[in-house]
Amino acid sequence: MLNSVDCFAITQAFFAMTSVLFLLTTFIFMNRSRHLRKKVSRMIEALNAKNKELDEMRSSQTSLLAPLKPGTTKSIIVSIDLAGKITDVNDYALEVFGYTRDEMVGQNVYGTIYPTPIKKDSLQATIVSRIFANPKLYIEHETENIKKSGEHFWISWTNRVIYNNDGTPLEIRSVGFDITKRKRLEDELKFLASTDPLTGALNRQTLLEVGAREIKRANRYDRQLAVVIMKLNYFHSLLEETDTSFSDEVLQKTIAICRNSMRDSDYIGRVGDVEFALILTETPAENAVFLAERLKAKIQECNLKSSSGSFITATFGVSGRISKDDTIDSLLLRAFQALQEADKNTRKKLTKKQKKEDTPNA
């Protein structure tokens, strides 16, 4: 039998072994728990990454396919289907065009946001079909648009074609910005670069460019073309040179007289201090002579005066296209030669008149 001492020793050994086993079990458990926590943490991170990716995909698809929602953007956003009908717009587009949503959505773009095209095959009339046919070519373009009030303005568009799952185009999503101010500035700069600032007539360089283009067209299609050179002057006496000190008002009124007598297809430009050239399309030389005589009569009827107080008249030289070898320079040269001849004839008339006035009465 075991005595009390042996029992105590056995008991201490048992507790020691139990403690060791407990510590070992605890160590193993904690170690496994640490690995498990790391594994769970990695799984959570991977799950969060997948959720974020899914949210981005969902957001991307929603922005492409979902109806447009109100926002604070100053961009005009319009969706257009294959038939050219407006399927959706944002609030800013309604504000800019002046429509309610019911007045705009479901309507054709022509007559709503685009003016009704005059020609069926014009770029404006076919812009929707062209964007669907070749999206890359029309990623960006500028158009003249119209508001409900009838006011015309310009928009710079960025276009994106939206497709369904099988690759069939659904609609065009267009984002636009009002560029009317920029367009007007560009037009103003073009006007200043191509016209005489005082009279509004074309400047010499632009007139030559227009003339070169028109003479090429006339030669290509064997059409008539005439050039008229007009020189403002007065002959106070035979000994006095032609006066060129005319006021701005005189020059402006003279150009206004010419414009009122010309067609929209004709051109007038300033080629000297008091010399102006008229390019008359589809006009034979004899008709140009008739126009010159009419302009001369109208200028005299206005009783315009030079700075010295003398009445102003005008001298004209006319030339017409003769052959396909003609250029704008050759027409202008012949017109200037005719103008010089007209000046000589005027001086001859003044000479006869002065001699008659100087001859004493018999």
ROLOPA-570005 format. One record per residue (C-alpha): x, y, z. Coordinates in steps of 0.2 Angstrom, whole numbers, padded with zeros to 4 digits, always signed. Layout:
BEGIN
XYZ ...
! end
This chain:
BEGIN
+0000+0000+0000 +0005+0018-0004 +0009+0029+0011 +0004+0047+0012 +0021+0053+0005 +0019+0042-0011 +0001+0048-0014 +0007+0066-0012 +0021+0064-0025 +0010+0055-0037 -0003+0069-0035 +0010+0083-0039 +0016+0073-0054 -0001+0072-0060 -0004+0090-0058 +0012+0094-0067 +0008+0083-0082 -0009+0091-0083 -0002+0108-0083 +0010+0104-0096 -0003+0096-0107 -0014+0112-0104 +0000+0123-0109 +0004+0113-0124 -0015+0112-0129 -0016+0131-0126 -0001+0134-0137 -0007+0123-0151 -0024+0131-0150 -0018+0149-0150 -0006+0145-0165 -0020+0137-0175 -0031+0152-0170 -0018+0164-0177 -0016+0155-0193 -0035+0154-0194 -0037+0173-0191 -0024+0177-0204 -0033+0165-0217 -0050+0173-0212 -0043+0190-0214 -0036+0186-0231 -0053+0179-0236 -0062+0195-0230 -0049+0206-0240 -0052+0196-0256 -0071+0197-0253 -0070+0216-0251 -0060+0217-0267 -0072+0207-0276 -0087+0218-0269 -0078+0234-0274 -0075+0227-0292 -0093+0222-0293 -0099+0239-0287 -0088+0248-0300 -0095+0236-0314 -0113+0240-0308 -0110+0258-0307 -0102+0258-0324 -0117+0249-0332 -0129+0260-0323 -0121+0276-0329 -0122+0269-0347 -0139+0261-0347 -0150+0268-0333 -0161+0284-0336 -0152+0300-0334 -0153+0307-0316 -0154+0325-0310 -0137+0333-0306 -0128+0349-0304 -0118+0347-0320 -0118+0361-0333 -0117+0348-0347 -0131+0345-0360 -0134+0326-0360 -0146+0319-0373 -0149+0300-0378 -0155+0297-0396 -0161+0280-0403 -0159+0273-0420 -0174+0282-0427 -0167+0299-0422 -0179+0300-0407 -0174+0308-0390 -0175+0294-0377 -0169+0304-0362 -0161+0320-0357 -0154+0328-0341 -0162+0343-0332 -0149+0355-0339 -0153+0350-0357 -0171+0354-0353 -0166+0371-0345 -0155+0375-0360 -0167+0370-0374 -0182+0377-0365 -0193+0362-0365 -0202+0351-0352 -0198+0333-0352 -0214+0328-0360 -0211+0340-0374 -0194+0334-0378 -0193+0315-0374 -0200+0305-0388 -0198+0318-0401 -0187+0318-0416 -0171+0328-0414 -0175+0337-0430 -0187+0352-0426 -0183+0350-0408 -0165+0352-0404 -0159+0353-0423 -0166+0364-0436 -0176+0355-0449 -0164+0352-0463 -0167+0359-0480 -0158+0346-0489 -0162+0327-0485 -0144+0322-0488 -0135+0336-0479 -0123+0332-0465 -0136+0338-0452 -0150+0328-0459 -0140+0312-0458 -0129+0315-0443 -0138+0302-0432 -0136+0288-0444 -0118+0293-0448 -0114+0292-0429 -0121+0275-0428 -0113+0269-0444 -0095+0276-0439 -0094+0280-0420 -0076+0283-0420 -0077+0296-0434 -0090+0306-0425 -0084+0305-0407 -0083+0324-0407 -0093+0336-0418 -0100+0354-0418 -0118+0358-0423 -0130+0373-0424 -0144+0369-0413 -0161+0377-0410 -0171+0381-0394 -0189+0381-0391 -0190+0400-0393 -0182+0398-0410 -0165+0405-0405 -0150+0397-0414 -0134+0392-0404 -0119+0381-0406 -0115+0365-0396 -0099+0355-0396 -0104+0336-0394 -0095+0321-0388 -0104+0305-0393 -0104+0287-0387 -0114+0273-0395 -0122+0262-0382 -0123+0243-0386 -0133+0229-0379 -0126+0212-0374 -0126+0205-0392 -0117+0220-0399 -0133+0229-0407 -0132+0248-0405 -0146+0254-0394 -0143+0273-0393 -0131+0288-0394 -0127+0296-0378 -0121+0314-0382 -0113+0326-0370 -0113+0344-0376 -0107+0361-0371 -0113+0378-0377 -0099+0386-0388 -0110+0400-0395 -0098+0413-0388 -0083+0405-0395 -0091+0403-0412 -0096+0421-0412 -0079+0426-0408 -0072+0415-0422 -0084+0423-0434 -0079+0440-0429 -0061+0436-0431 -0064+0429-0448 -0074+0444-0453 -0060+0456-0447 -0047+0445-0456 -0056+0446-0472 -0064+0463-0473 -0060+0481-0474 -0064+0487-0456 -0070+0504-0463 -0082+0499-0476 -0086+0481-0473 -0080+0476-0491 -0069+0462-0493 -0050+0466-0491 -0039+0465-0506 -0032+0447-0502 -0049+0440-0498 -0056+0447-0514 -0042+0439-0524 -0045+0423-0516 -0063+0424-0520 -0060+0429-0538 -0048+0415-0541 -0061+0402-0535 -0075+0410-0545 -0064+0411-0561 -0060+0393-0559 -0078+0388-0558 -0082+0399-0573 -0068+0391-0583 -0073+0373-0578 -0092+0375-0582 -0089+0388-0596 -0099+0401-0587 -0099+0420-0589 -0090+0431-0576 -0087+0450-0576 -0076+0461-0565 -0080+0480-0562 -0067+0492-0555 -0075+0508-0547 -0065+0523-0543 -0072+0538-0533 -0066+0555-0539 -0070+0572-0544 -0062+0584-0557 -0064+0602-0550 -0054+0608-0564 -0043+0600-0578 -0027+0605-0568 -0032+0598-0551 -0028+0580-0547 -0042+0567-0542 -0047+0570-0524 -0044+0556-0513 -0048+0564-0496 -0065+0557-0494 -0074+0555-0477 -0077+0538-0470 -0096+0542-0472 -0094+0544-0490 -0085+0528-0493 -0098+0519-0482 -0113+0526-0491 -0105+0522-0508 -0103+0503-0502 -0121+0503-0496 -0126+0509-0513 -0117+0496-0522 -0123+0482-0510 -0141+0487-0514 -0138+0485-0532 -0129+0469-0532 -0135+0451-0530 -0131+0440-0515 -0119+0430-0526 -0109+0445-0531 -0094+0451-0521 -0086+0469-0518 -0069+0472-0511 -0058+0487-0508 -0042+0487-0518 -0036+0504-0515 -0039+0520-0506 -0054+0525-0517 -0054+0510-0529 -0066+0495-0527 -0068+0479-0537 -0085+0470-0540 -0085+0452-0545 -0101+0448-0554 -0104+0429-0556 -0114+0422-0570 -0114+0440-0578 -0108+0444-0596 -0098+0460-0598 -0113+0470-0606 -0123+0467-0591 -0109+0473-0580 -0108+0489-0590 -0126+0492-0587 -0124+0490-0568 -0109+0502-0569 -0120+0515-0577 -0134+0513-0564 -0121+0514-0550 -0114+0530-0557 -0131+0538-0558 -0136+0533-0540 -0120+0539-0533 -0123+0556-0542 -0141+0556-0536 -0135+0555-0518 -0125+0572-0519 -0110+0565-0510 -0096+0578-0507 -0078+0577-0505 -0068+0586-0490 -0066+0601-0501 -0085+0602-0504 -0085+0596-0522 -0098+0583-0528 -0091+0566-0530 -0093+0555-0545 -0087+0538-0550 -0077+0531-0564 -0079+0513-0570 -0069+0500-0579 -0077+0483-0585 -0070+0467-0591 -0078+0450-0594 -0071+0432-0595 -0066+0429-0613 -0058+0411-0613 -0053+0397-0601 -0035+0405-0601 -0042+0420-0591 -0037+0422-0573 -0043+0434-0560 -0027+0444-0562 -0030+0446-0581 -0048+0451-0578 -0043+0464-0566 -0029+0471-0577 -0041+0473-0591 -0054+0482-0580 -0040+0494-0574 -0035+0498-0591 -0054+0501-0595 -0054+0512-0580 -0039+0522-0586 -0047+0524-0603 -0063+0531-0594 -0052+0543-0584 -0045+0550-0601 -0062+0552-0609 -0068+0562-0593 -0053+0573-0595 -0056+0576-0613 -0074+0581-0609 -0067+0593-0596 -0055+0600-0608 -0068+0604-0621 -0079+0611-0608 -0066+0622-0601 -0060+0628-0618 -0078+0633-0622 -0080+0642-0606 -0064+0651-0609 -0068+0657-0627 -0075+0675-0626 -0092+0678-0634 -0091+0684-0652 
! end
